[in-house]
Amino acid sequence: MKNIEFLRIMSLRGPNIWTYRSALEVWIDIGELEDCPSDTLPGFNERLTAWLPTLIEHRCSYGERGGFLQRLQEGTWPGHILEHVTLELQNLAGLPGGFGKARETGERGIYKVVVRARHEQVTRTALHIGRDLVMAAIENKPYDLATGIAKLRDMVDSLCLGPSTACIVDAADARRIPSMRLSEGNLVQLGYGARQRRIWTAETDQTTAIGESISRDKNLTKTMLQACGVPIPEGRIVDSPDDAWDAAQDIGLPVVVKPSDANHGRGVFIDLSTRQDIETAYAVALNEGSNVIVERYIRGNEHRMLVVGGKLAAAARGEPTLLHGDGRSTIAQLIAILNTDPRRGDTEEHPFNLVKLDRDPAAQLELARQGLDADSVPEDGREVLLLRSGNIDIDVTDEVHPSVAAAVELAARIVGLDIAGIDLVAEDISRPLAEQRAAIVEVNAGPGLLMHLKPSRGNPRPVGEAIVAHLFAAGENGRIPVVGITGTHGKTTIARLVARIIHLSGKHVGLACGDGLYFAERLADKSNCATWNAGRRVLLNRAVEAAVIENGAESILSDGLAYDRCQVGVIANIGSTVSLPEYYIHNADDMAAKVKRTQIDVVLPSGVAVLNADDTLVVGLAPLCDGEVLYFGIDGNAAVIAAHLAEGKRAVFVRDGSIIQATGKQETVLTRIDAIPLTAGGTVDFQIENVLAAVAAAWALDLPADLIRAGIELFGTEQAAEQITKSKIHAV
């Protein structure tokens, strides 16, 4: 039977044997299709490319547009086809990302297919839709691709980061600041451990609850702004329709009626001049908030000014929403046409909301003032005002007068918001506010950023970069020292030794290893914690100033690494007989070249790879390191170490019973081997090797020799004392 069967799907949530990014690895069995490459399937290529014409953009191994289509014509197998189809389905759903691989396993018909996964659930669904689509093309059956893509787009809208959060994460990524999503919403951690910052859309961990509360209370905001000399529209809270009319007369018509504590323009009515309109607006505004404000109407256009870290970052101008009569269509029909604008929608991806007349009292009131309703047919050429505000997407950042920028920056500081969306009404943003009786009408926390990212006119503004620069000073990257350790044996001991030495330096250390999860040497979880989840727990902890994370081969293969890059990467050894046949890793060469190298791939350019000079497979990985290589080995005269030192580089080794730290010809005796309890007087070679690896890792972190010596000489004494105590208790 011809079929593509999914045998196993693994979510590689961090750097892995395929890529630095998160991915899904699916093992498939193509059965009889092993004998059916694409050039042998009548009509297959034509059907597939008719459904997905955008596959022409896939360059594939040829590195040129149309490369994948050429592979289809030459003949390629279903695993490779599924890879490209899945990637293209994600592209069409709004998740771009071109990484993919398809590889044989050595077992007939069994392939590994790997695709970039920005969101695991979306990519899993794309894989299943992709398989069904490929099989439909093979079997010459119809397939409802439009429904499949619509499903994926809905998932992207509901599950993936919104554009405001995504632009901040992308800006952080451009500065090599790591990010970790903390919830199904838009809560994201930037950086690791004690150097992390958090964002939630356009709010940060510096956005105070007090500032946000003040911004929600429009009357309090106005009072505070007015007290500091910021121009605001005159007005007051009213408690009845009659009081609203009295206030309007006192202030002077026309006026604005709005809720005191609503957001996003809900229940806001502007340019009201009659008692009936004001009383109608009062009823709606009261329904949207706890109180109603009547204030002076300011002539001009609405502007949204984005202030980040006390500085104006972007400014956008709005225009009224208009309908254009054609003499045939009703108002309802014209609104339906208006809503076909791709910029309108119900998600954060859309800068404009859909106009729903039955749910928008402001639009109903505006039409009534023009003698119209939903069934009216405006004459050809008539311009109908539907909404006076809401379409804010014209960039005017370069036009803002310096005094206007200073006023909105002051408003943000007064309210107490590190990121604020200031609503300002003015006829000309390039002139001082006082010249035109312009004013600030609202200060908002958590402002949307899309209008600044995708303006309909003018230049997009780098608001994500501005927010990241606000959170991280120049040169900061949110990273703490991360030491990643892997190997066939001894890695847990090395991890505990390194953590002990760092602890002695005064840093709060998080350790995830085979013996458990430790924070500042306090055991938090006594299970095997050499896992992705435990490593991630270390990096989430805001107290952690340095992280030591052990990575087993199976964890690397099934989950990937918990961190994106590390300061120090240690490979202790690779046994000559090691293998994991259940993962198609059949020998030590596979283990080195396909698995353990992952630890070296992620060492930062400013970091250090600590490698065992006595293991030829480990030595063979040295050229893969972007940073420095520091060797350790029992024999200081070994050819690898000698050549390394001849180049002026660093190594740790044993000579005459002592541990030597050497840089080129310069040598320092650290301590004698027999002074280290773990080595049992210098008689246990594998423990000597573990100590050398830990010394090298600590040296790679630039820890002083005295501290390293204390760490290795003290380590093991507590364990010995514990054993003596346990023996005495048992004897009793």
N, C-alpha and C positions, 0 to 999 in steps of 0.2 A: 504494500500500500504506500502511495506517495503522500508524505506528510512531513511537517516540521513539528517535532515534539520538544517541549521545554522540559529539560531534566532537572535544572537547578538555576535559580536566580539569586545572585549575591549582590547586596548593596555595599559597594566600596565607598565608604563615607569620607575617606581622606585619601592622601597620596597613596598610590598602590603600585603594583608591578607594571601597570599600563600607562598611567598618567598622574600628574600632580593633582588633578581635580577629582571630584566625586564622580563615580560612574556606576553603571550596572553591568555586571558580568553574567551572561546567561549561557548555560551549556545546552546545546540543542542536538537532537538526533534527527538527521534528515533521511535516514533509512534508504529507500530505493532511489531517492533524489540524488544520491551520491553518483549515480550513473546518468544524471540528467542536467548537465550544465545548461545555462541559459540559451546557448546557440542551438541546442537540440530540441527546444520546446517550441513548437509551431505557434506563432502569434504572440508569444509571451512578452517579448520586449516591446512590441507595439502596444499591447494592452496596458502594461505597466507604465510606460512613458506617457500614454494618453491620460491615465489617471493622475500621474505626478509629473507633469512637464517640467517642473522646476528642478528635477533631477539633473538637468543639463548643467546646472551650476556646480555640481559635485566634481571636483578635479581628480579625485582618487589618486592612484599611484603615478599617473601620467603628469600630475601637477599642472594641468591646464583645464580650462572650461570644456565640459563634454567628456572628460576623462573616464568617468564612470560609465557613460553610455557606450564608450568604445569598449570597455571591459565586458559589458553586456553582449555586444555584437561578437566579440571574440569568444565568449563563453566563460561564465563564472558561476559559482555555486550559491545555493540558497542562503548560506550563512552570511556571505559577503553582501548579497542583495538585501537581506533583512537588516543588516547594519545600516546601509544607506537609506533604506526606506524609513526606518525608525528615526534616524536623524532628521530626515526631511519632514516627517510628520510633526516633530517637535518644532522645527523651524516655522512651519505653517501655523502652528498653535501659538507662536509668539515666544518660543524658547530657543533662541539661536545657540548654536554650539556645534562645531564640525568634527569633534574627535570621535573616532570609531575604529575598531579593529575586528577582524575575523580571522581566527587561527585554527588550524587543524590540531587535534590532540594526539594523533598517532593511532587512535582507535577508529576504525572505519565508520564513517558517517557521523562521528561525534565532533562537534566544533565548539569553540569558545567565541562568543560574540560580545564585544564590549562597546558601550555607547555612553557618551557624556550624559550625566544625570543631574541637572540643576535642581530637580525635585523628584525624589524617588517615585512617588505615586504616579506622577504624570508620565515619567519614562516607562514605568511598568505597563501603564495603559497603552502607551504608544507602541511598545513591543508587541503586545497582543493584537492591536489593530494592524500593525505592520505584518505580523504573521498571517492574519486572515486575508489581508490585501494580497500578499504574495501568493498565497494558495489559490485565491480567486483568479488571479492572473494565470497561474499554472493550469488550473482546471477549466479556464474559459467560462467563468461564472460571473454574474453581475455582482457589484459590490457598492454599497452606499457609503462612499468615502466622505461625502459632505457631512453626514451625521457623525462620523467618527472624528473628523476635524473639529466640528462644533463641540463635541464632548470634551475634546482636549482643550479647546480654548476656554470653555467654562471652568475646567479644572485649573488652568493657569490663572484665570481671573480670581478664583476663590482660594487657591492654595499657595500661590507664589507671592513673593514680595511685591508690594505695590511700587509704582514708579518713583515715588518720593523716597521711600526707603532704599530701593534698588540703586538710585543714583548716588546715595551716600556710600553704600557698600562698594559700588564700583569705584568711587573716588578713593576709598580706603585701599582697595585692591591695587590701584595704580600707584599708591605709595608703599606697597608691600606690607600693609597693615592687615593682619589676619582677621577674619570675621567668623562668627558662629551664631547661627539662628537659634534663639532660645525658646521660641513658641511657634505655634501654627500661624500666629499673627505676624506683626511687623516688629517684634522685639528682637533686637540683634545686639550681640556683644562684639565690639571691635577691640582687638588686642587680647592678651592673655593675662590671667592671674591678677596680680596687684596693679598692673599697668592697663587694665582693660577700661573701656568706656562703654556705655550702653546708649542705644538710640531706640526710639519707638516712633516711626515715621519721622516727623520733623521735631520731635521732642528728644531731649537728651537727659542724662543723669545730672545735668546742671540746671534743668528746667525745674524750678521750685513749685511745690504744690501751692504755696501762697501766691506766687505770681500768676499761676494758672487760674486760681480761684478769683483773683482780682480781675483778670481779663474777662471772666465769664459774667461778672457783675458790671454791666455797662455804665450804670449810674455812678458806682464807686470809681470806675476807671476815669470817667469824665471829671469827677471831683478832684482826683489826684492830679490829673493832667492840668486842669485849670489852675490849681494851686501853684504849679511850677511854671506857669506862663506859656503852656502849650495851647495853641488855638484850637478850640472845640466849638461845636454849635451850641448855642444857648438852649436850655430845655430843662424839663423836670419830670419826675415820676407823677403819674396821674392815677386816680382810683375809680374813675367812672367815665362813661361816655360824655356826660355833661362837663366833668372836670377836664377831659381831653379837649373839648371845644373851648373852654375858658382859657386853658393854657395856650392853645393855638392863637387865640386872639391877643393874649398878653405878649407872646413871642413875636407875632406878626406872620401873616400868611404869605406864602405857602409853608407847610411844615412836613416833618417826617414823623410817622408813628411806628414804633417798633417795640419788641419785647426787651426787657432789661437784661435777660440772661440767656437768650437763644443764640445759636450759631448758624453759620453758612447762609445768612440772609433770610432765614425762615421767618415769616410774619412781619417783614419789613415793608412799609408802604411809604413812598416818597412823593413830594410835590402835590400835597393834598391842600385844597383850598375851600372845600365846602363842608358844612357840618355833617351832612349825610356820609360823605366819604370818610371823614375823620371818625365818626361813630362806628361805621362798618369796619374800618381798619382796627379800631380799638378792640372789638370783639375777637377778631382773628388773632391779633398780637397777644391778647390775654391768654388765649388757648395755647400759644407757643411758649409762654414763659410765666414766671411768677408775678411780674409787674410789667407795666407799660410805660414807655417814655415818649413824650412829645418834645420834639426839638426843631430848631430852625432848619429849613431846607436850604441847602447850599447848592448853588448853580455850578454846573461843570460836570466833568467825567469822574467816575469812580476809579481810583488807583489802588493797587495793592503793592505795598512797599515791604520788601523782605529785609529784615535786620538780623544779622548773625554775629554774635559775639560783640555787640555794640557798634557794628558798622553796617551801613547800607550795602547789601549784596546784589539786589536786583529790584527793578520796578516795572510794573505792567499797568497799562491803561485799559479800561473797559469801554465798551460801546453799547448802546441800547439794542435790545432785540427787536427787530422790525420784520413785519410781513409785507409782501408786495402783492397787491390785488391784481387779478387778471380778468376780472369781470365774469368769471365762470365758477371759480372755486370758493367754497365756504371758508370761514375762518378755521374751522376744524380741519378741513382738507389742507389748507395752507400750513397749519401747524404740523400735520403729518409729513408734509414735504420738508419742512424745516428740520424735523427730527431725523431725516435721512442723512443729514450732515454727519460724516464719520467722526467728527469731533464731539458729537453728543452721545451720551450714554449714561448708564447707571453705575459704572465702575470708576475707580480712581484713575484708570487709563484715559478717561475722557475729560478734557478740560471743561466742557459744557454739559450741563444736565439736560436730560430730555424735558421738553415742555409738556406737562400734563395738565391741561386746562381745568379738568374737574377737581384737581388737587392743588391748584395754585390760585388762591384768592387774590393775590396781587395782580396776576394777569387778568382775572375776571373783572376786577375793579378798573384796571386800565382800559379794557375794552368797553366797559359800561360808560366810562367817561367820554368815549368817542361815539357812543350810541350804537355799539356793536355787541353781538354775542356769538356763540359758536356757530350758529346757522346763518349768520349774515354773509352776504357775498359782496365784498368791497369791489368798487369799480376798477376797471383796468388802469394801472398806473398809480393807484392810491397807496400811500405808505401808511401802514397801520403800526402804531407803537404797541408792542406786546409787553415788554418789560424794560424798565429804565436802567437796570443794572444786571450783572451776572456774566456778561461776556468779557471777562478780563483776560486778555491774552495777547496784547500788543506790547512788545518790549519798548520801554522808554527810559531805560537805565541811564543812557548817556545824556538824556535831556534834563535830568533832575538838577535843580538849582542847589548850590551848596547849602544854603540856609534851610531848604526843605529837607535835605538829607540830615542836617543837624537836628531838625525838629523831630523827625521820626526816630532817630537814634536816641534822643532824649526820652521820647515816649516809651520806648522799649525798656530803658533803664528805670524809669519811674515805676512802671508796672512790675518790673523784676523778672523779665523774660530774657533768656539768653538767645532764643530764636523766636522772633515775633513777626506776624503778618499785620502790618499797619494799614488800615483802610483810610484813605484820604480822598477827599473830594476837592477838585480844583479845576479851573478852566484851562490853566496853562502851568504844567509842572515845572517849567523852566523859569518861572517867576516866583518871587517870595510870596508866601501865603498871605501876608497882611495886605498886599497890594490888591488882592482879588477876593478878600473875605473868605478864603479857603480855610479848611479845618480838617483835623483828624476826627473821624467819626467812630472808629473802633480799633482796639488792639486785641489780636487773637493769638492764642497759644496753638502749637501744632499746626502751622499753616501748610496748605498744599503747595507743592513745588512744581506741579506739571505746567502751569502757565508760564513759568520761567524756563522750563526745560524745552518746551515745544510751543513757542509763541507763533501765532498765525502770521505776524509781521515782526520784523526785527531779529536780533541775534539771540540765540539761546544763551543762557547764562550759567556759568559753572557753579551752581549753588551747592551741589554735593561736595565739591572741592572746598568751598567756603566753610561748610559745616565741619568737614574733617580737619581743616586748618584751625578751626575754633577749638576742637577737641584735642588735637595733637599739635604741639609746637613744631616748628621746622626742625627736622632731624629726628623727631621721635617717631617710633613705629609701633608702640603698644606692646612690644615684646619683652618677655622675661627670659633669662637663660633657660633653655630647654636642652636636656641631655637625653638623647634616645639611644637605647642599648639593645643590641640583638646579638645572636650567636647560637651555637648548638648547645653549649653547656657553660655554666658559670655566670650567665648574664644576671641572674637574680642577686647573687653575691656582689657582683660589680655594682649593680644598681644601689644596693644598700650601703656599700662602702662610699660611693660617690655622694649619696644623699647625706651620710654622716659627716663627711668632710665639709660639704656646703653648709650644713647645719651649724658646724663649729664656727663658721665665718659670721654667724649672726643672722642669716637669712631664714625666713619661714619657707621650709621646703615641702613640696608635695611630691610623694613617691608612689608610683603605681608599679607593682612588681608581682612576681609569683608568690611572694610571702604575704601579700595583702596591700591595702591602701593606707598610706600614712600621711598625716599632716603634722609638721613639726615634731616628728617621731612619735606621734600619738596614733595608735592603730585604730583606723575608722572602719575597716572591713577586712576580716581575716581570710576571706576566700582568695582564690587565684585572681589577681587583679592585673595581670599582664594582658590587658584587653583594651579595645578601643573605648568602651564605655568608661572604664576606670581612668584611662588617660584623659578623657574629656572632662571627667569630674575634677581632676587636678587643675586643668586649665580654666575651668569655670570659677574656681575658688578665688575670691577677691583678696584673700590673705596671702596667697602663695606668691613668693618672690623669686623662686627658682623651681623648676620641675625636672624630675628624673623619671623617665618612663621606659619600662621594659617592653620589648616587642618580640613576641614569638612568631615563628614562621607561619603558623596556621592563622594567627590573628592578622598578619599582613595580607595573607591570601584571601581571607574571608571578609575583612572589614576595612583594610587599609590602615594608615597611621592616624593617630588622634590629632596630630599637629601638622601644619602645612610645611614649616621649615624648622630646623633646630640649630642651636649654636654649636653643639657637639654631637657627633654621631659615632657610636662605638660598635665595631664588629669584633666580638671576642674571638670567634673561631668558626670554622665550618667543617664538621666531621667528614671524613672521607666516605663513610657509608650512609650518610644521612639522605633521606628521601621522604616524600609524601605522595605516594602513588595515587591516593584518593583525590589529589589535586593535579594529577598528571605531572608531578615533580618526581622524576625517576632516579636521580642521582645527585651527587654533590655538585657537579658542574651546573645542573639546572638550578639547584638551591642557591648557588652563588650568583649566577648571571640573571636569574629571573625573580628571585625573592629578596635575598639579603642586600642586594645592590640598592633596593628601595631606601634603606637607611642612609646610604651615602648620597643618593640622588637629592635628598632634601636638606643637606648641610648648606647653610647660608654661605655666600661668598666671603663673608667676614668670619665664618666659623671654621671648625676643625674636625676632620675625620680621624678618629683614633683607631688604628688598624694593627692587627697581630702580624708582626713581621715573620713569625715562624710558620705561618699558614699561607701556602702559595696561592690558594684560591682567594683569600682575603687580600693579599698583596695585589692580585690582579685587578681588584676593584679601585685601586688608588686613582687611576686616571679619570674616574667618573666624578671625583669630588670637585665642587666649585671653589672650595676654600683650601685651607692648609691641610696637609697630611702629617700626622704625628704617629710614628711607629712605636710599638712596645714589643719587647721580646726578651727571653731569658738570656740569650747569647748576644752580648754586645759586639762580638766580632763577626756576626752573621753578615753575609754579603749585602743583604737588603739594607740593614741598618748602617753598615759602613758607607755604602754609596749615598745613602740619604744624608748622613752627617757630612760627607765630603762636599755636598751642595749647600752646607751651612744651615741645614734644617734640624728639627728637633726629634729626639727619641728618648725612650726610657728603657733601661735594660739592667742586667745584673753583672757585676764584675767583682770578683774576690769576696763574694758573700754580701755585697752591698748593692742597694738600689741607686742607680746613677741617672740623673737628669742631664742630658747633653744637648747643646745647641752648637752644631758644627764641632769645633775643637774644644769649646768651653764645656767643662764638666763640673757637676755639683753632686757630692755624695748626700743622699737624702737620709738614709738610715740603713742599718744592717737587717738582713732578712730574718735572722734569728730573734730580732727584737719585736717581730710582728706575730702576735698570738695566732692569727689565722693560719699561718704557714707551719704551725707545729714545730717551731725551731728551725724552719727552713728545709723541712723534709718532704713537704707535699708540693710537687711541681705545679699541679693545676691550680692550687691556691696562690702560689707565687705569681702565676700568670694572671690570675684575677686581680691581685694587688697591683701589679704593673699596669693593667688596663685602667684601674681606678685612679692611680697616681697620674697617668697620662691624661685622663679626662679632667681631673681637677686642675692640672697644669694648663690644659687647654682653656680653662675658665679663668686663667691668670690668678689662681689662688696661691698664696705664698707657701714656700717650702715648709716653714715651721707648722703651719696649719695642716698641711697634707700629712706631715710626719705624725702629728698628734692624732689625726683621724685614723690612720692605719695601725698605729701602735695601740690605740685604745679599743679599736673594733675587735670584738671577740671576747674581751674580758668580761663584759656583762653577760654574754651567753654562757661562759664558763661558770660564772657565779650562779646563774639561774640553774644550771645543771646540778651544781653542788647542793643548792637549796632544795631542789626537787628530790635529790637522793636522800637527804636527811629527813624530809617529810615522809618519804616512802618507807624509810627504815623505822620511823616511829609508828 
